[in-house]
Amino acid sequence: MGRRILIFGASGRTGQVLQAAAEQAGYEVLAPAHADCPLEQAEQVSDLVLGCGAQLVVNCAAISGLEACADDPLQAHLVNAVAPAAMALACRHTGARFVHLSTDYVLCGRRPGVKDESARCRPINWYAESKREGELQVLEALPTAVVARVSWVCGNPQKPSFIESSVAKALAGQELAAVADKVSLPTDAADIARAALALGEGDYAGIIHVCSGGEPLSWWHCATLALQAAVEQGALPAAPAIAQQKLDEVPFFREPRPRYTGMSNARLTGQLGIAMPGAAETVAAVVRRYLEQRG
Ligand SMILES: NC(=O)c1ccc[n+]([C@@H]2O[C@H](COP(=O)([O-])OP(=O)(O)OC[C@H]3O[C@@H](n4cnc5c(N)ncnc54)[C@H](OP(=O)(O)O)[C@@H]3O)[C@@H](O)[C@H]2O)c1
């Protein structure tokens, strides 16, 4: 009989891609819909894990909007911290491997430079606070769990990120602007899926940074690379200019964002041998997939 995987959040940007990759890899996939297993109900979450017979559980579910978390911090805490802890504890009982996705936003973003897994955490918004609490509770409940921190998820054409949206806007002839004074590294959902399955199948435990390699880029820089890729791939005659915005000037950002959260993927790629592309390569691949899907 094939291995069974339980994926929470399979309708999300990362979860959709993980579900396809797991099916491709021959897993029997269980993917409960939000309505069938609301994560605010920790007991229901735990019963599902205990009874489903999965050898691997991956949590891609989260309240990932910063403003949504600020609007309801209690719900953010239940979904982003309490539910993952319940998953971890249930996995401890069943013996299933558990991979939980977290975020670069938990890191202290005051200073430039890439951060490894030992870097200091300093959540500065409700989202990051709930995600950091989730990391700690998961590892306390199940020390053999993997907490995979990802950043700027892109590469699912069904759920476009700012990279795909920049190309869409350029193709529609719309004006473009992007934040130039905040940096991180993009992560292709396909690479997260590949890494999550490899980490779930291996024996690594603890926090691991899963993102593209290289120097952190601003949203403006990523959008610039995306338009260059669209030109090289023949979708645009020339790359239009992108206005540079300041983080503090984005009107719909009510919550503070950390400025420097680029992560080092050296442990993933070096110690564990799971290859990741460089940031520019990621952007080009994501643009190619988006253009192919648009037809
Ligand atoms: N997106 C990014 O750029 C980014 C960056 C860094 C880290 N991350 C982390 O990466 C992971 C995946 O992010 P993502 O962007 O793929 O997420 P996403 O697209 O926002 O999807 C979230 C998933 O969680 C489900 N969900 C939300 N609230 C729920 C609830 N109360 N009960 C049950 N299910 C619920 C959603 O279901 P419905 O859609 O049906 O509600 C959806 O399937 C998360 O841990 C996130 O914190 C994301």
The ligand as a MOL file (V3000), in Angstrom:
LIG
                    3D

  0  0  0     0  0            999 V3000
M  V30 BEGIN CTAB
M  V30 COUNTS 48 52 0 0 0
M  V30 BEGIN ATOM
M  V30 1 N 2.2600 33.5710 1.0750 0
M  V30 2 C 3.4750 33.9310 1.4490 0
M  V30 3 O 4.1360 34.7340 0.7860 0
M  V30 4 C 4.1040 33.3330 2.6960 0
M  V30 5 C 5.3170 33.8710 3.1430 0
M  V30 6 C 5.9380 33.3120 4.2550 0
M  V30 7 C 5.3410 32.2580 4.9120 0
M  V30 8 N 4.1480 31.7610 4.4780 0 CHG=1
M  V30 9 C 3.5700 30.6190 5.2160 0
M  V30 10 O 3.4450 29.5420 4.3010 0
M  V30 11 C 2.2960 28.7730 4.6230 0
M  V30 12 C 1.3980 28.6590 3.3990 0
M  V30 13 O 1.0070 29.9790 3.0150 0
M  V30 14 P 0.0670 30.2360 1.7540 0
M  V30 15 O 0.3470 31.6160 1.2730 0
M  V30 16 O 0.1240 29.0790 0.8340 0 CHG=-1
M  V30 17 O -1.3560 30.2480 2.4760 0
M  V30 18 P -2.7550 30.6780 1.8630 0
M  V30 19 O -2.7350 30.7300 0.3820 0
M  V30 20 O -3.2110 31.8920 2.6210 0
M  V30 21 O -3.6720 29.4350 2.2680 0
M  V30 22 C -4.0070 29.2200 3.5980 0
M  V30 23 C -4.7400 27.9090 3.7000 0
M  V30 24 O -5.1780 27.7700 5.0540 0
M  V30 25 C -6.5740 27.4930 5.0590 0
M  V30 26 N -7.1590 28.0760 6.2530 0
M  V30 27 C -7.0870 29.3610 6.6590 0
M  V30 28 N -7.7820 29.5210 7.8120 0
M  V30 29 C -8.2680 28.3050 8.1330 0
M  V30 30 C -9.0700 27.8190 9.1960 0
M  V30 31 N -9.5030 28.6300 10.1600 0
M  V30 32 N -9.4110 26.5080 9.2040 0
M  V30 33 C -8.9930 25.6890 8.2060 0
M  V30 34 N -8.2360 26.0730 7.1700 0
M  V30 35 C -7.8810 27.3830 7.1300 0
M  V30 36 C -7.1090 28.1450 3.8110 0
M  V30 37 O -8.3380 27.5790 3.4460 0
M  V30 38 P -9.4520 28.5090 2.6920 0
M  V30 39 O -8.7450 29.2220 1.6070 0
M  V30 40 O -10.4520 27.5260 2.2150 0
M  V30 41 O -9.9490 29.4420 3.7520 0
M  V30 42 C -5.9910 27.8090 2.8180 0
M  V30 43 O -6.1350 26.4880 2.3630 0
M  V30 44 C 1.6690 29.4420 5.8380 0
M  V30 45 O 2.1540 28.8280 6.9920 0
M  V30 46 C 2.1840 30.8600 5.7830 0
M  V30 47 O 2.2340 31.4470 7.0700 0
M  V30 48 C 3.5160 32.2740 3.3840 0
M  V30 END ATOM
M  V30 BEGIN BOND
M  V30 1 1 1 2
M  V30 2 2 2 3
M  V30 3 1 2 4
M  V30 4 1 4 5
M  V30 5 2 4 48
M  V30 6 2 5 6
M  V30 7 1 6 7
M  V30 8 2 7 8
M  V30 9 1 8 9
M  V30 10 1 8 48
M  V30 11 1 9 10
M  V30 12 1 9 46
M  V30 13 1 10 11
M  V30 14 1 11 12
M  V30 15 1 11 44
M  V30 16 1 12 13
M  V30 17 1 13 14
M  V30 18 2 14 15
M  V30 19 1 14 16
M  V30 20 1 14 17
M  V30 21 1 17 18
M  V30 22 2 18 19
M  V30 23 1 18 20
M  V30 24 1 18 21
M  V30 25 1 21 22
M  V30 26 1 22 23
M  V30 27 1 23 24
M  V30 28 1 23 42
M  V30 29 1 24 25
M  V30 30 1 25 26
M  V30 31 1 25 36
M  V30 32 1 26 27
M  V30 33 1 26 35
M  V30 34 2 27 28
M  V30 35 1 28 29
M  V30 36 1 29 30
M  V30 37 2 29 35
M  V30 38 1 30 31
M  V30 39 2 30 32
M  V30 40 1 32 33
M  V30 41 2 33 34
M  V30 42 1 34 35
M  V30 43 1 36 37
M  V30 44 1 36 42
M  V30 45 1 37 38
M  V30 46 2 38 39
M  V30 47 1 38 40
M  V30 48 1 38 41
M  V30 49 1 42 43
M  V30 50 1 44 45
M  V30 51 1 44 46
M  V30 52 1 46 47
M  V30 END BOND
M  V30 END CTAB
M  END
